[in-house]
Amino acid sequence: MKSVYSFIALAGAASAALGQSDPVVSLEPVSVYSMQVANQDPVGTFATPVSALRYDPGVDVQARNGAETQADVTIRGGIFENTGFKLGAVSVYDPQTGHYLAEIPVAPAMLTAPEVLTGVDNAEQGLNANVGTIAYDWRPISNSGFMSAAGGEYRSDKEEIYQGAAKAIGGGATLGADVAFAHSASDGSIPYGDHKFYRYNARLQLRSRAGQTDLFAGYQSKFFGWPNLYTPFNVDETEDLQTVFATLNHRIDFGGGDYLEAAAYWRRNKDNYEFDRFIPGLYNPYQHTTWVTGLGLTGRSTLGAGGVVVSYAAQAMTDSLESTSLVFGRFRHRDTLKLVLVPEKTWTLTDGSVLGVKAGGTYDGTNKDGSAVSPIVEISRTSRDSGRGVTRVYASVSGSSQVPSYTALDSSPTSGLFLGNPNLGRTRTDNYELGVSLPTGGWLVRGAVFWRDDHNLVDWTYTQGVMARTANAVDVKTTGVELVASRSWRWVDLNMGYTALTKDANYGAAAVDASFYALNYARQRLTAAVVAKLGGGFEVRLDNEARIQEPNELRTSPSDVVLSAVGLVYHPVWMAGLELTAQVDNLWNTNYQEVPSVPSARRAWMLGARYGW
């Protein structure tokens, strides 16, 4: 309870100490991975695209041995396979398991801050992701760079270097290139929780007044261990991953919000999973390689002067799997297609506000499953006040659909650690939502109330007396409320979020005693990110999360918890570009299990230095 009181006191004191007359200031976006969190770099390893999501009020990251090690990224009470990742015009996908969706070997310095797409936005832009999509764009390259190093508890160390270079080539065009390297290693905060990571990146970029083209290649290797990594049997498990990713992305902006963006990518992911690191090959070797090739196109066009806008998208993907153990299903190769067409009409009302109505749909299909057509409907009203900003209210209905991963489809249905089901079919989701965003009293506030109906969602479940976890279909009805409020004063930046969820699940005739994922959610979750500017070059950065978790028979830790990370940052006046940091993760040293039965990482500290130019 002490940590709960500290969390509440911290948020209250931050708000009370701030005068309403203080001027509103904007955070400088340079080298910022997310505006939603206070600590931009993690403790223990280098930053990855998932690092900016851990304390994001709209995202729940369920980690094993740290979010950068293995992260299940969930949105609005969904599961890890309901969340997609998008870079530019393409959704980056892993067909074996959603546990590897966040294996994106790209330095965050090359990407813009993530945008969390839900409801209608996810239906339009996502692929095989029923609840939400984390979308990134490619950051423009400049003549800048940085290098950083840090070390800390448990023999932890990390090093990173980034360098960009850009040159004007005439006609308003700029040719740029950047490279990045990162490494980290640690013995881990619990026995056999060690890791060793490497990442290599290179990119070419051509920018003009109208558009930007990026050619990127990246490689990442990750070895890590963790007790109960995927199974609840108190065994020291390991993963060894090698991910290669290459993409070509081109965007043209036509003005007035109209644009066209197209991309292609290729991804290979190798995985060697050991159930027992001391007895390699126990329970049959789990070695898998997946290949994915994808194409994407998205755009927006204004038709004449009648206020009609058409948004469109198309994504096509082909994947294949080679595996020593996932060999029991009907197929190990699949082609996927998604098409989107959403016209929108706007009217200017007598009070100057704009009424918008969009009505369209999506088509999802594969060469192995049936197809699905889903609706997209939204009515919105947007008003602009030069003194306050933009207020928007909306009501929407959207549908989405996705197909199961190979681990669910191709695992043996009768033996082994993971029991699959080759007959699992397409999941269909309907989302109904009311929302608003508005500025008020110096704050920017947004909120939404939603109801989501998932049909045949693929969950992994536990039954007493059965050692293996089992892939089962479940119908889940989720009701939720989301609120986010942010404000910047002269000395403090504050971002707060609140989410409340309830679920009603029906597994049909399946014998289920506990759920690893679908029913692993926070009934209430409160986040607070605080950046206090102390003067003299010092800052205190605090990320906090308080949660009341749905009870779960598999969880052996308390269900209610406060999690915090704190960083002290010093920018010396005697050396511009230098940043010295001291950080502590899991400040209260909780043993809360983010995934049921999976031990938590313990409190860890790290000292670091970063020099930018």
N, C-alpha and C positions, 0 to 999 in steps of 0.2 A: 504493500500500500504506500510505502514511502515514495517509491518512484511515481506512483499515480498522482500523489499530492504535488510532487515536484513538477510534473508535467503541467498540471492545471495552474499552479502558481506561476510557472514560466510564461505560459500563454497569456494569463491574466495580467501579469506585471508588464509584459511587452505592450499590451494594448493600453493599459491605464497610464503608462508613463509617456505616451505619445500625445502631444498637443494637436488638436484638430486644426490649428492654424498653421502648423508646419507645412512647408511647400511640398507638393508631390514631385518626386524625381523618378526618372527612368533608370532601370538597371542597364549598364553597358553590356551589349551582347557579345563582345569580343571574348573568345575563349570560354564562353559559357555554354555548357552542354544542355542545361535545362533551366528555365526560369522558375520551376516549381520546387526545386530543392536547394538547400543551403550549401552542402558539401559536394563539390563538383567531382572530386576524386575519391575513390574508395580506399579503405585501409586494407593492406595485405596484398593487393595486386593492382595492375594498371587498369585504367578506365576502359570500358567497352560500351557499345551502344545501350546495354541494359543498365549501366551504372546510374544514368539519369532518371531511372524509373523507380528506384527502390522506395523512396518516400514520396513519390508523386501521388497526389490525392485521388487521381482517377485510375491508378494502377496498383494492383496487389502482387508483389513479387514474392514467391515462395521458393526460398533458396535451399540448396544443399551445399555446405561448405562455402558459403558466400555466393552472392548473386552473380558475380563474374565467373564462378566455377560452374555451377549448374543452376539455372533459374527457370522456374515455371512462372510465366508471366500471365496473370489473369486480370480480367476487366469485368466490372459489374457482376461479380459472383460467378463468372464462367469458369471453365477449366483451361489448363495450359494449351490444349489443342483448339480452343475457340478463339485464340488470339493470333493475329497475323503480323508480319513485319513487312514494311514496304520501303524500298529505296528508289526514289525517283518515280518512274512509271511502272515498276515491276514489284510484285510481291515475292519475297524470298522465302522459299518453302523447303521443309525437310519431310519427305514422304514416309520415312521410317517411324519417327515419333516426334510429337510436339515438344518433347524435352530438349530437342536440338534446334528448335526454331530460332532461338536467340544466339546460335553460333554463327555470328556474322563478323568475319575477320576484317573489320574496318575501324580505323582510329576515329574516335569521336571528333577530333580536330578537323576531319574532312567532311563532317556532316553538320547540318543545321540541328537545332534543338528538336526533340521529338514532338510530334503532334498526336494526341490520342483521338482516334476516329471511332465514333459509336453511332448507333442508330442509322439514319439515312446516309451519313457520310461513310460509314463502314460498308453499308450495302453497295454504295456506288464505287468505292475505291478498293475494298478488300477482295481477297481470293481465298476460298476454303477457310474462312474465319467468321464464325457466326456472330460473335459478340463484339469484337473490336479489332482495330488495326493500329499498330504503332508506325507512323509514317515519318520518314526522314527525307530531306532533300540534300543535294550536294552543295557544300559551302564553296563560295568563290575563293580562288587562291590569291594570296597576296604575298608580298616580299616580307615574310615573317617566319618565325620558328621558335622553338623552345626545346630545352632539355631538362629532365627532372630525374631525381634519384631519391630513394627513401629506404629506410630500414627500421626494423622494430622487433617486437616480441615474437617468440617462436622462430627465431632465426629467419625472419622475413626480410626480403629485399625486393625492390622493383626499380627499373630503369626505363626511361622512355625518351625518344628524341623525335622531333618533327621539324621539317624544313620545307617551306614553300618558296617558289620563285615565279614571278610574273613579269612579262615584257610586252609593251605595246608594239604591235606589228603593222600599224597603219589602218586607216579606214575605220577607226574606232574599235578595233579588235585587240584582244590581249591573249597571248599564249602563255600558259602557266603549267607548272609541274610541281608536285610535292611528293615527299617520301616520308615514311614513318617506320620506326622500329620500337618494339616494347618487349620487356622480359620481366618475369617475376618468379619467385620461388619461396617456399615456406615449409616448415615442418608441420604446421597446422596447430590450431588451438586445442585440439584433442588428439589422442594417440591415433596414428595412421590416418590423419587428416592432411597429409602433405600435398603439395602441388608444385608443378613446374610448367610455366607457360612461355610461349614465344609468339610474336606477331610481326609480320612484314607487309608493308603496303607501298604501292606506287601508283601515281595517277597523272594523267595528262588532261589539260583542260583548255578549250578554246572558247573565249567569251566575246560577244559582240553587243551592240546596243540592244538587239532584239532577243538574243538567246544565249544558251550555254550548252556546250558539249563536254562530257566527261568520259574518259576511258580509264577504268580502274582494274587493278589486279591485287589480290591479297591472299596471304597464307597464314594459318594459325595452327599451332600444335598445343594441345593441352593434356597433361597427365595429372590426375588427381585421385586421391583416395578419400574414403569416408565410411565409417561404420553405418550399416543400415542405409546405404545410399538409395537403393530401390526396394529392398526387402526388409521385413521387420524381424530378422532372425539373429541379430547381434553378431554379424559377420563383417569383417573388414573388406569392403568392396573397392574396386578401382575402375576408372574409365581412362581410356587413351584415345583422344580424338585428333584427327588431322582434317582441317577444312580448307579447301581452295575455292575462291570466289572471284569471278571476273565479270565485268559488266560494261556496256556502252550505253550511255544515256544522253539524249538530246532534247532540249526544250526550247520552244519559240514562244515569246510573248507578243501578242498582237495589240495590246492596249485595251483598256476598259474591262479588264478581267478575263479577256479571251486568250486562250493559249492552246498549244499542242505539244504533247510530250510523248516520246517513244523511247523504248529501251529493250535491250536483250541481255540475258545473263546466263552464265554457266556455273554450276556449283557441284563440288564433289565433297562428300563427307565420309570419312573412314572412322569406324568405331570398333574398339576392342574392349569389351566389358568383361571383367572377371568378378564372379560372385564371391570368391575367396582368393585374395591376393597371394596367399601362401600355398594354395593348391590350384595352379592355373588349369583351366579346362574343366573344373568341376561342374557338374550339371550341364555338360555339353558346351563347347566353346561358343561364346556369343560374339561373333565377328561379322560386321556388316559394312557394306559400302553402298552408298546411294549416289546417283547422278541425276541432276535436274537441269534441263534447258528451258528457258522461258522467254516469252516475248510479251511486251505490254505496250498499250497505247491508251492515252487518256487526253481529253480536251474539253474545251468549252467554246461555243460559238454563238454570237448574237445574230439573230436573223432579222435584218431590216431595222426599221425604227419603231416597230410595234411592241417592244418590250418583251419579245419572245427569245429565250435563251435555251440552247440545247447542250446538255452535258452528256458525254459519251465515254465509253471505255471498252477495251477488249484486252483480255489476257489469255494466252495459250501456253500450256506447259506440258512437257513430257518428262517422265521420270522412270528410273529403273533401279532395281535392288539386287545385290548379291549378298547372300547370307549363309552362315553355317547352321543357323537354327530357325530362321523365319522361312520355312519351306513347306508349310502345311496348308496354306491357303490356295485360292483359285488362280492367283496371278501375282507376278512380281514386276509388272510394267504397266503404266497407266498414262493415258493422255487426258488432259483437263482443259476445258474451255469455259470462259465466262464472257458474256456480252452485256453491256449496260447502255440504256438509252433513257434519258430523263429530260423531257421538255419542261420549261418553266416560264410562266407568264407573270409579269408584274404590272401593278397599277399604282399611280401616285394619288393618294387620297387628299381631301380638301385641307387637312391639317398638315400636309407636307410629308406624312409618313408614307411608307411603301408597303403595299400588300403583295405578297408573293405566293403563288400556287405552283407546285411542281407535282407532276404525276407521270410516272414511267414504270420501268420494270427491269429485271435482270433475268438472264438465262444462264444456268449452270449445267454443264454436262461433262461426262467422261465416256470413254469407250468401254468401260467395265460396269457401269451402273446406269440406272435410269437418270433422266434429266429432271430439272426443276425450273419453274418460272415463278418469280417472286415479285411482289409489288413494291413500289416506292411512291409514297404520297406524303406531301408536307404542305402545310399552310403556315405562313409566317407574316409578321408585321414588324417593320424596322423603322425606327424614328431616330433622327439626328438632332442633337442640341449642341450648338457651338460651344456652350459653356460647360456641358456635362459629358458629352460623348454620344455613343450609339447605344440604344436600347433595342433588344430584339426578343420577341416572344414567338413561340412556334408550337405546333402540334403535328405529330408525324406517325405514320404507320409504315413499317418496312419489313421485308422478309429476306432471308438469306438461307443458304444451304451449303453443306460440306460433306465430304466422304471420309471414312476412317483411315487411319495410318496403317502401315504394314505390320507394325508390332501387334496391333489388335486383330488384324485380318489373318496373319500368317504364323502366329505362334501356335504351338501344338494345343489343341482343345482338350487334351486328356492328361498331359504330363508336363513337368518342368516347373520353372519358377513363375512363368506368366502364361495363363491359359487364354488363348485367343478364341475367336469365333469367325469363321470364314463367311458366315451368312449376315454379318452386320451390314446394314444398308446406309442410305443417305440420311443425314440429320437435317431436319428442317426447323427453322426458328422464325417466330413472328415477334416483332418488337413494337410496342405502343408507347408513345412518349409525349410528355408536355414539358417545355423548358423555357427558360428566360435567361438573358444576360443583360446586365445594366450597370452603369456607374452610379454610385450614391455616396454622398458625403466623403468623397476622396477615395472610396473603395471601388474596386471592380469585382462584381459579384455575378456568379452564374449558378444556376441550379436546374435540376431535372427530376421529374417523377416518371418512372417507367415500369412497364409490366412486360415480361418476356416469357414466351412459351416455347420450350425446346422439345421437339419430338424425336425419340430414338437417339438421344445424346449418348455417346460412347463413354462410359465411366469404367474405372478399375476399382473392384470391390473386394471385400474380405468376408469370408465365411468361416466360422469356428470349425476347427477340425480339418480345414483344407489349407495346406501350406502355401499354395500358389495364390497370387492375386488373379482375378478373373475379369475379362472384358465383358461388360454387360450393357445392354441398352436400357436407358431410363428416360421417362418423360418428366421434365422439371418445369414448374411454373415459378418464376422469380419476380418479386415485387421489390422495387428499390427507390431510394431517394439519394440524390447527390447534391452537395452544396460546396462551392469553392469561393473563398473571398481573399483578395490580395490588396496590399497597399504598400507604398514606399514613402517613408519620411526622410528627413535629412540624415538621421543617424541610424534608422532601422528599416529593414525590409521584412515584411511579414506575409506569409502565404499559409492559409489554413483551409482544411478540407474536412468534410464529414460525409460518411456514407452509411446508410442503414439498409439491410437486406432481409427478406424472408423468403423461404423456399418451401415448395411442396413437391415431393419426389415420389414417383411410382415406378418400381422395378418390375412390375408384372409378376410372373410366376417365379422369377429368379430368387434363390435363397441368398439374402444379403444381410450381413450383420453390421458392416461399416463400409464407408466410402472413403477412398484415398483422396478423391479430387472433387467430384460434383458437390459433395456436402462438406467440403473443407473450405469454409468461408467465414468472414467476420460478419456477425449480425449487426455490429456497430463498429465503426472505425473513424478515428479522429486523427488528423495529421496537422503538424505545425512546423513550418520551416522559418527560422529566424536568422537574419544576418544583422548583427549589431556592430556598427562602425564606431569604434572607441576613440578614434583620433590617434595621431602620431604614427599612422601606418598600421595600426592593429585592428583586427576584426575577430569577432567570435561568431562562429557559424554553428547553428543547432538544427538538427533534424529530429523530429519526434513523431512517434506513432503510438496511439493507445487503441486497443482493440478488445472487443468482447466476442470471443470465438464461439461458433456453433459447437456444442459438445460432440466428441468423436471417440468411440471406443478404442481406436487405435492410438490415440494421443495419450502419452504417459506424463506429459508436462501440464502445468496449469493452462486453462483455456483463455484467461484474461491476463493481459500483459501490457506493459509500456516498454517500447524500444526506443533508444536514443543513440545518436551519433553526434559528437562534438568536435569542432576544429578551432584551433587558435592560429590565426594567420597574421604574419608580420611582413609588411612591405617596407624595407629600409629606405629612408630618404637618401642615404649615402650611395645607393646603387639602384638606379632605375631598372625595372624589369626583373628584379630578384624577389622571390616570394618564399618565405620560410614558414613551415607548417608543423603543427603538432596535433595529431588526431587520435581520437579514441572511438572505437566502434563497440556496440553493445555495452553502453556506458553502465547500465545497471547489472551487467553480467547475468542476464536471465538465461534459463535453459529452455525457453519456449520453442516448441517444435513447429516450424512453419509448415512442414509436411508431416502428417501424423507418423510417429515412430522414428522419424529421422532426427538425430541429435542436432542441437543448434550449435553454431560457432560461438565460442566464449568471448569474453571481453578481450580486446587486443588494442595496442597502441602502436603508433608509428611516427617517426620524425622524418621530415622531408624538405627538400629544396628544389625550387623550380626557377629557371632563368629564361626569360623570353626576350626576343629581339624583333 
